[in-house]
């Protein structure tokens, strides 16, 4: 017994509008057809064929990947199957961590910072106040930003070049800073 199978994707558009006088190169009728023999297709080949069809239809690569993720991870799929897929591709589930996991990670971060303080004391120990070695979060050992918050009216009056609108909603200890700002950036 012989077995023959084909898979065919077809996209056809037929516009009744006449071509625009501004875009005479536009085509009223388009047909995109992708056909392949499918006797021994595996699932990955089917998806690659469909990905090629979507790309030929005008979708960008990011949109195709986004659509595939939305198919794989949504409420209609089994949670166990989604977790299995995440483990196989080493994806991290943001909802998987409970409070105990978060506390354990915070403790590990504290331990790592203590180890760094022993190796790099000028960067991680407060008794060394050296402006060339800020804290690991970028703030000064003294008052954050030396009293002039990036993008503030006071700092701008003294020559600050940091973004104003981007920093409006940010907390005072976490602001966007331009590298060429004479007050907050690293100017040689």
Order of alpha helices (4+ residues) and beta strands (2+ residues): beta-beta-alpha-alpha-alpha-alpha-alpha-alpha
